[in-house]
Amino acid sequence: METMIQQKQELVRMIESVNDPEILLAIKNLLNESNFTDYDKNRLIEGALKSEEDYKAGRIFTREQVIERTNRILHK
């Protein structure tokens, strides 16, 4: 079992290797508890609204299409 210090050191190493600003922002928001609830709520609402727009516009995939696309991506 890792000690708290070891866990923190591992997190620092992991964060230092991240090059995606969106991931860093998500980590920052997660660690900042007062913003996490609002951040999480807003992301869920935004995703749901976009999904509704996509559905109404017919931008959806069948299960078979999803499987086919996933297989193509994984087997490149």
Secondary structure, DSSP 8 states (H G I E B T S, - for coil): ---HHHHHHHHHHHHHT---HHHHHHHHHHHSHHHHHHHHHHHHHHHHHHHHHHHHTT----HHHHHHHHHHHHT-
